[in-house]
């Protein structure tokens, strides 16, 4: 799998847009970076967004997709 591009906005800008304008943020990032990209969100850490069906299938078919949760 190729390198996942990171969005080049400040963490504060990414967080604000994630909370208040998520659809336009995701649309703009997808237009610039394609089917997969990473956002750095202060409250969540790094979030990898995938939209291609093959990538989505790989996430759910993996024996341990590496999801993390916090209590």
KEDO-863598 format. One line per field, with one value per residue: residue number from 1; residue in one letter; x, y, z of N, C-alpha, C, O, CB in turn. Coordinates in Angstrom, 3 decimals. Each point is the difference from the previous one (the first is absolute). Glycine has a CB too. Layout:
N
n: [NUM_...]
res: [A_...]
nX: [X_...]
nY: [Y_...]
nZ: [Z_...]
caX: [X_...]
caY: [Y_...]
caZ: [Z_...]
cX: [X_...]
cY: [Y_...]
cZ: [Z_...]
oX: [X_...]
oY: [Y_...]
oZ: [Z_...]
cbX: [X_...]
cbY: [Y_...]
cbZ: [Z_...]
END
This chain:
71
n: [1_2_3_4_5_6_7_8_9_10_11_12_13_14_15_16_17_18_19_20_21_22_23_24_25_26_27_28_29_30_31_32_33_34_35_36_37_38_39_40_41_42_43_44_45_46_47_48_49_50_51_52_53_54_55_56_57_58_59_60_61_62_63_64_65_66_67_68_69_70_71]
res: [X_X_X_X_X_X_X_X_X_X_X_X_X_X_X_X_X_X_X_X_X_X_X_X_X_X_X_X_X_X_X_X_X_X_X_X_X_X_X_X_X_X_X_X_X_X_X_X_X_X_X_X_X_X_X_X_X_X_X_X_X_X_X_X_X_X_X_X_X_X_X]
nX: [0.852_1.466_1.187_-3.036_0.661_0.426_-2.703_2.575_-2.345_2.046_-0.531_-1.878_-1.009_-0.716_-1.857_-1.701_-0.695_-0.853_-2.314_-1.179_0.191_-0.541_-0.771_2.470_2.106_-0.758_0.056_2.952_1.134_-1.157_1.325_2.916_-0.002_-1.883_-1.859_1.804_-0.032_1.291_-2.341_2.644_-3.205_1.874_-1.918_1.884_3.252_0.221_-3.299_1.556_-2.497_-0.058_-1.936_1.330_-2.830_3.084_-0.167_-2.591_1.283_2.512_-1.825_-1.409_2.571_1.808_-0.173_0.018_-2.024_2.369_-3.157_1.799_-2.734_1.146_-1.581]
nY: [-1.181_2.221_1.005_-0.090_2.883_0.796_1.553_2.036_0.575_1.051_-2.934_2.575_-0.895_-2.940_1.006_1.925_-2.155_-2.274_1.945_1.106_-2.031_-3.613_0.925_1.843_-2.134_-2.159_1.900_0.872_-2.925_-1.033_2.392_-0.789_-3.163_-1.291_-1.319_1.411_2.940_-0.731_2.121_0.641_-0.508_1.753_-2.455_-2.307_0.467_0.418_0.321_-2.357_1.845_-3.232_1.520_-2.918_-1.815_-0.554_1.591_-1.465_-2.855_0.717_0.769_-2.776_-2.047_0.958_-2.996_3.066_2.427_0.405_0.367_1.663_-0.391_2.469_-1.690]
nZ: [0.000_-1.956_2.625_1.355_-1.952_3.089_-1.050_-0.784_2.775_2.245_1.156_-0.378_-2.841_0.903_2.316_-1.725_-2.086_2.168_0.983_-2.725_-2.564_0.782_-2.915_-0.414_1.281_-2.075_-2.540_0.538_0.330_-2.746_-1.657_1.075_-0.127_-2.444_1.398_2.476_1.492_2.718_1.007_1.845_1.587_2.273_0.358_-1.504_0.432_-2.698_-0.808_-2.076_-1.531_-1.209_-2.194_-1.130_0.522_0.613_2.738_0.988_-0.377_1.771_2.510_0.011_-0.610_2.682_1.486_0.946_-1.942_2.421_1.541_2.104_1.614_1.604_2.222]
caX: [-0.852_0.792_-0.012_-1.266_0.316_-0.552_-0.608_0.910_-0.645_0.406_-0.855_-1.146_-0.900_-0.604_-0.971_-1.151_-0.775_-0.562_-1.165_-1.009_-0.180_0.618_-0.243_0.855_1.377_0.256_-0.058_1.209_1.148_-0.100_0.315_1.443_0.837_-0.530_-0.839_0.472_0.817_0.052_-0.224_0.509_-1.013_0.513_-0.774_-0.023_1.273_-0.030_-1.165_0.183_-1.284_0.034_-1.305_-0.060_-0.552_1.054_0.593_-0.991_-0.034_1.235_-0.103_-0.917_0.408_1.259_-0.206_0.165_0.161_0.772_-0.819_0.251_-1.076_0.396_-1.092]
caY: [1.181_1.221_0.947_0.721_1.434_0.747_1.281_1.078_1.073_-0.091_-0.889_0.790_0.174_-1.300_-0.286_0.891_-0.406_-1.322_0.193_0.933_-0.066_-1.282_-0.397_0.774_-0.405_-1.291_0.204_0.713_-0.899_-1.045_0.611_0.244_-1.158_-1.247_-0.907_-0.201_1.082_0.022_1.261_0.034_0.657_0.096_-0.811_-1.403_-0.456_-0.120_-0.681_-0.347_-0.055_-0.773_0.008_-0.968_-1.265_-0.972_0.388_-0.251_-1.447_-0.434_0.359_-0.890_-1.395_-0.236_-0.675_1.013_1.227_0.994_1.034_0.208_0.662_0.494_-0.036]
caZ: [0.000_-0.114_1.122_0.168_0.128_1.131_-0.336_0.387_0.752_1.405_0.790_0.451_-1.152_-0.284_1.055_-0.157_-1.178_0.299_0.854_-0.497_-1.459_-0.325_-1.391_-0.907_0.272_-0.635_-1.451_-0.430_0.174_-1.020_-1.289_-0.060_0.323_-0.536_0.772_1.376_0.537_1.460_0.690_1.376_0.818_1.364_0.933_-0.409_-0.565_-1.454_-0.551_-1.404_-0.692_-1.244_-0.649_-1.092_0.494_0.305_1.280_1.046_0.161_0.661_1.419_0.703_-0.179_0.710_1.279_1.043_-0.766_0.731_0.605_1.425_0.728_1.318_0.976]
cX: [0.891_-0.144_-1.339_0.322_-0.690_-0.525_0.880_-0.750_0.503_-0.969_-1.251_-1.021_-0.693_-1.081_-1.253_-0.874_-0.630_-1.292_-1.117_-0.300_0.538_-0.182_0.902_1.475_0.321_-0.039_1.270_1.237_-0.003_0.340_1.501_0.826_-0.511_-0.773_0.475_0.901_-0.077_-0.194_0.591_-0.987_0.425_-0.732_0.085_1.355_-0.113_-1.198_0.279_-1.380_0.195_-1.388_-0.098_-0.517_1.059_0.658_-0.948_-0.090_1.221_-0.033_-0.858_0.370_1.274_-0.269_0.131_0.231_0.744_-0.827_0.363_-1.197_0.565_-1.204_-0.133]
cY: [1.235_0.858_0.730_1.477_0.623_1.346_1.106_1.212_-0.120_-0.928_0.741_0.175_-1.314_-0.328_0.842_-0.448_-1.373_0.157_0.795_-0.100_-1.315_-0.386_0.760_-0.339_-1.302_0.106_0.666_-0.892_-1.095_0.557_0.207_-1.273_-1.326_-0.814_-0.274_1.146_-0.044_1.422_-0.107_0.801_-0.051_-0.938_-1.498_-0.554_-0.062_-0.840_-0.257_-0.174_-0.781_0.015_-0.976_-1.329_-1.051_0.305_-0.286_-1.497_-0.521_0.306_-1.021_-1.474_-0.336_-0.693_0.951_1.326_1.099_1.121_0.146_0.707_0.503_-0.018_1.293]
cZ: [0.000_1.263_0.047_0.181_1.203_-0.492_0.561_0.547_1.427_0.734_0.472_-1.121_-0.342_1.026_-0.115_-1.161_0.192_0.807_-0.660_-1.495_-0.538_-1.468_-0.956_0.225_-0.718_-1.518_-0.521_0.101_-1.054_-1.382_-0.165_0.106_-0.534_1.028_1.420_0.402_1.517_0.505_1.395_0.832_1.457_0.958_-0.290_-0.403_-1.512_-0.422_-1.471_-0.611_-1.288_-0.615_-1.167_0.549_0.343_1.345_1.165_0.280_0.734_1.493_0.738_-0.136_0.767_1.335_1.187_-0.698_0.741_0.565_1.464_0.609_1.315_0.907_0.737]
oX: [1.032_-0.894_-0.541_0.681_-1.129_0.600_0.455_0.111_0.422_-1.145_-1.087_-1.202_-1.199_-1.086_-1.112_-1.220_-1.092_-0.981_-1.176_-1.064_0.750_0.935_0.601_0.780_1.013_0.819_0.558_0.850_1.050_0.648_0.531_1.011_0.748_-0.604_-0.742_0.834_-0.872_0.578_-0.030_-0.061_0.270_0.637_-0.258_0.175_-0.750_-0.201_0.247_-0.821_0.881_-1.000_-1.099_0.436_-0.180_0.290_0.420_-0.055_-0.110_0.495_0.381_-0.456_0.310_-0.965_-0.699_1.142_0.312_0.541_0.325_-0.684_0.988_-1.127_-0.872]
oY: [0.029_-0.203_0.374_0.371_-0.346_0.639_-0.085_1.106_-1.077_-0.174_-0.577_-0.134_-0.019_-0.455_-0.507_-0.107_-0.245_-0.701_-0.288_0.429_-0.009_-0.511_-0.601_-0.006_-0.088_-0.623_-0.429_0.010_-0.333_-0.677_-0.143_-0.139_-0.977_0.546_-0.585_0.465_-0.662_0.950_-1.070_1.225_-1.074_-0.641_-0.815_-1.218_0.769_-1.109_0.937_-0.768_0.322_-0.024_-0.243_-0.423_-0.753_-0.914_-0.489_-0.421_-0.899_-0.788_-0.475_-0.815_-1.176_0.336_-0.164_0.347_1.031_1.050_-0.980_0.782_-0.525_0.212_0.136]
oZ: [0.670_0.822_-1.041_0.956_0.348_-0.865_1.140_-0.529_0.420_-0.417_0.037_0.229_-0.277_-0.360_0.146_0.129_-0.513_-0.248_0.222_-0.447_-0.976_-0.615_-0.890_-0.953_-0.695_-0.675_-1.010_-0.890_-0.549_-0.798_-1.101_-0.688_-0.005_0.924_0.790_-0.777_0.563_-0.528_0.609_-0.111_0.537_0.836_0.886_-0.039_-0.601_0.495_-0.759_0.501_-0.797_0.717_-0.500_1.070_0.957_0.771_1.049_1.155_0.834_0.805_1.070_0.801_0.186_0.687_1.000_-0.300_-0.595_0.347_0.670_-0.660_0.512_-0.448_0.858]
cbX: [-2.888_0.611_3.049_-1.827_1.414_0.997_-2.790_1.491_-2.507_2.148_3.114_2.686_2.672_3.240_2.990_2.556_2.610_3.301_2.705_1.793_-0.584_-1.326_-2.966_-2.490_-1.102_-1.795_-3.049_-1.886_-1.056_-2.402_-2.762_-1.433_-0.095_2.495_0.160_-0.987_0.484_0.953_-2.077_2.496_-2.084_-0.017_-1.264_-2.474_1.265_2.712_-1.840_3.069_-1.637_2.870_0.884_1.481_-1.813_0.111_0.901_-1.242_-1.221_0.752_-0.117_-1.308_-1.382_1.991_1.556_-0.187_-2.388_1.322_-2.180_3.185_-2.763_2.932_1.208]
cbY: [-1.261_0.149_-0.084_-2.401_0.474_-1.784_-0.918_-1.902_1.114_2.519_-0.728_1.329_1.857_-0.319_-0.118_2.002_1.610_-0.331_0.178_1.046_2.511_-0.185_0.071_1.858_1.236_-0.514_0.610_2.152_0.805_-0.492_1.268_2.358_2.198_-0.559_-0.417_-2.957_2.091_-2.950_1.531_-1.401_0.464_3.008_2.748_1.602_-2.092_1.326_0.160_-0.355_1.891_-1.457_2.600_1.572_1.239_0.600_2.260_2.477_0.749_1.156_2.916_2.501_1.217_1.689_-1.924_-2.022_-1.625_-1.607_0.515_-0.671_-0.939_1.232_-2.543]
cbZ: [0.556_-3.331_0.873_0.086_-2.819_2.470_-1.146_-1.209_-1.921_0.354_0.701_1.401_-0.609_-0.680_1.315_0.816_-0.923_0.220_1.693_2.245_0.818_2.967_1.472_0.926_2.926_2.667_1.161_1.632_3.007_2.172_1.119_1.679_2.005_-2.502_-2.924_0.519_-2.622_0.535_-1.945_-0.647_-2.183_-1.298_-0.623_-0.689_2.686_-0.601_2.428_-0.060_1.799_0.148_1.186_-2.290_-2.324_-3.229_-2.232_-1.842_-2.913_-2.942_-1.642_-1.173_-2.425_-1.797_-2.041_1.977_-0.551_-1.785_-2.293_0.283_-1.590_-0.542_-0.613]
END
